[in-house]
């Protein structure tokens, strides 16, 4: 009976230790993710560049360059209130610079230079569109 209790205690300690290591690792990777998220990103159509910046660990993104067809959207904020979550994902809002329609958005770094943006219809899990953006300048 005593040995069974010791085994249970040992298993619980190993699981708790593993969980602590996982959470600490996620926190440090989250900081690395935040660092890698800041920069100028070129959209998939190569006609808009968005500067993603950090204000007190909440990220925003504004159009800093657009081709001649999209000049009128310069300065428009397209990403708002992005917060880093678990597993190198960031959630917030995307505002279409042309229609002003708002979407829920998830950002995920595929690697240091490719950002996957997935936009969902508000308050649903229905994907509106997905794009991959390329880092121009960190």
C-alpha positions in Angstrom: 0.0 0.0 0.0 2.8 2.4 1.0 4.7 1.6 -2.3 1.6 2.3 -4.4 1.2 5.7 -2.7 4.9 6.5 -3.4 4.5 5.5 -7.0 1.4 7.8 -7.3 3.3 10.7 -5.7 6.3 10.2 -8.0 4.1 10.2 -11.1 2.3 13.4 -9.9 5.7 15.1 -9.3 7.0 14.1 -12.7 3.8 15.3 -14.4 3.9 18.6 -12.5 7.6 19.1 -13.3 7.0 18.5 -16.9 4.1 20.9 -16.9 6.3 23.6 -15.3 9.1 23.1 -17.8 6.5 23.3 -20.7 5.0 26.5 -19.4 8.4 28.2 -18.8 9.5 27.1 -22.3 6.3 28.5 -23.8 6.8 31.8 -22.0 10.4 32.2 -23.4 9.3 31.1 -26.9 6.4 33.6 -26.6 9.0 36.4 -26.0 11.0 35.2 -29.0 7.7 35.1 -31.0 7.0 38.7 -30.0 10.5 39.8 -31.1 10.1 38.1 -34.4 6.7 39.5 -35.1 7.8 43.1 -35.1 8.8 44.4 -38.5 7.6 45.3 -42.0 5.6 42.5 -43.7 4.7 42.3 -47.4 1.3 40.8 -48.1 0.8 37.8 -50.4 -0.2 40.0 -53.4 2.9 42.1 -53.0 0.9 45.3 -53.1 0.8 46.3 -49.4 3.4 46.5 -46.7 2.3 46.4 -43.0 4.4 47.5 -40.1 3.6 45.4 -37.1 4.7 47.1 -33.8 4.4 46.4 -30.1 2.7 48.7 -27.6 3.0 47.2 -24.1 2.9 43.6 -25.5 -0.2 44.3 -27.5 0.5 44.4 -31.3 -0.9 46.7 -33.9 -0.2 46.8 -37.7 -0.5 49.8 -40.1 0.0 50.1 -43.8 3.3 51.8 -44.5 3.5 51.2 -48.2 1.0 50.5 -51.0 1.2 50.3 -54.7 -0.3 53.0 -56.8 -3.7 51.2 -56.9 -3.9 51.2 -53.1 -2.2 54.6 -52.2 -5.4 55.8 -50.4 -4.9 53.2 -47.6 -1.5 54.4 -46.5 -1.5 54.8 -42.7 -4.6 52.7 -42.2 -4.4 50.4 -39.2 -5.2 46.8 -40.4 -4.2 44.8 -37.3 -5.5 45.7 -33.8 -5.2 44.4 -30.3 -3.1 41.3 -31.1 -2.2 39.3 -28.1 0.3 36.5 -28.0 -1.1 33.2 -26.8 0.2 29.7 -26.5 1.9 27.8 -29.3 3.3 30.9 -31.1 -0.1 32.2 -32.1 -1.4 35.7 -31.8 -5.1 36.6 -31.8 -6.8 39.9 -32.4 -8.6 41.8 -35.2 -8.0 42.5 -38.9 -9.7 45.4 -40.5 -9.8 45.3 -44.3 -8.3 48.6 -45.4 -10.6 49.0 -48.4 -14.0 47.8 -47.1 -13.4 48.6 -43.4 -14.9 45.1 -42.6 -13.5 43.7 -39.4 -12.5 40.0 -38.9 -11.1 38.0 -36.0 -7.6 37.1 -36.9 -4.9 34.6 -35.9 -1.2 35.1 -36.8 1.2 32.2 -36.7 4.9 32.4 -37.6 5.8 29.5 -39.9 9.4 30.6 -39.6 11.3 33.8 -39.0 10.3 35.3 -42.3 6.9 33.9 -43.1 3.8 34.9 -41.2 0.5 33.0 -41.7 -2.5 35.2 -41.3 -5.9 33.6 -41.0 -9.0 35.8 -40.9 -12.4 34.5 -39.5 -15.8 36.0 -39.9 -16.5 37.8 -36.6 -17.4 35.6 -33.6 -17.3 32.4 -35.7 -14.7 29.8 -36.7 -15.5 30.2 -40.4 -12.4 31.2 -42.3 -12.9 34.3 -44.4 -9.4 34.1 -46.0 -5.8 33.1 -45.3 -2.6 34.7 -46.5 1.1 34.3 -46.0 3.1 37.5 -45.5 6.9 37.8 -46.0 9.1 39.8 -43.7 10.8 42.7 -45.5 12.6 44.4 -42.5 12.9 43.3 -38.9 
